[in-house]
């Protein structure tokens, strides 16, 4: 029970920091000082204190969506272990199943899309339709990619997939793992609406996806939507660092081992956030009708990784 509380606090508490680091990297690349790394914490704190403005044309879906989106994302955060090999902690925390994780996140996405449609806003409907298209294009890639990792570990349990990575000297050097790594990176950028799929910093209505769906929200509801998006991003990043860059060192049992593992986890997440910031600086946003090409690339890579498992990976 104690570890579940630590896991939830760590995932929800760390998520806004990751957005701040990515924005800071992008600001440095443009020779700007940029907003403080902790800016998202300040923004969420202010939004929680502000009064909400609710559209007269909205239904109960609009009011319930922020709580469903945040609740489902928080539940998904409990399925992906952040601490993987601190003493006997692995035995105490079972994690979750790949399918449960993906469709728990899909529940939040479904209500997010409904909320964008509920107010009758033109931009909200446009953002919802785009979100539906992008998620449907990326879903086969992440399913095949995680199924391939499940075949390697003999289970679809996230804990078992991470345990299989721990048994390897360098998972990212494995041909199957390195292909699936690129698949999950593409999925990460697409599912979190980052460049080249979307630009989370823009408020140009004709190009927005995620921002268009939450355009009508304010106050506490907007804070929950923004925090849920940050937690979802951290969940996918946690999958990447714990599967492809695991800490294989034997750590002491008890509190010291947990503390060391949490520090190492944060360091790896921060490094990945810096890499994402650099990637966003080096590439440009794709035209909307070019996104299927990116999805096709990730799907082809996933199929190649799946075939490679049977050819050379077993």
Secondary structure, DSSP 8 states (H G I E B T S, - for coil): -HHHHHHHHHHHHHHHHHHHHHHHHHHHHTT---S-TTHHHHHHHHHHHS-----TT--HHHHHHHHHHHHHHHHHHTTS-S--SBTTHHHH----BHHHHHHHHHHHHHHHHHHHHHT--HHHHHHHHHHHHHHHHHHHHHHHHHHHHHHHHTS-BHHHHHHHHHTSS-GGGSHHHHHHHHHHHHHHHHHTT-TTT--TT---TTT-SHHHHTTT--HHHHHHHHHHHHHHHHHHHHHHHHHHS---S-B-SSHHHHHHHHHHHHHHHHHHHHHHHHHHHHS----GGGHHHHHHHHHHHHHHHHHHIIIII-
